[in-house]
């Protein structure tokens, strides 16, 4: 049996982050393969004339893909 140590997550819940293609809010995170995987709720653009259909856009990204923002 071997122990795998994972460092503390760099980002926390409700923190604004940016990534290639957009920005959003961290909604949750889990350890995976020696790093952290984050569930990001992407920021919404202007509401279209016909309204919104369905849930907001969510994306899974690794810690290496994220950067802090000034929010």
Buried (B, 14 or more C-beta within 10 A) or exposed (E): EEEEEEEEBBBEEEBBBBBEEEBBBBEEBEEEEEEBBBBBBBBEEEEEEEEEEEEEEEBEBEBEBBEEBEE
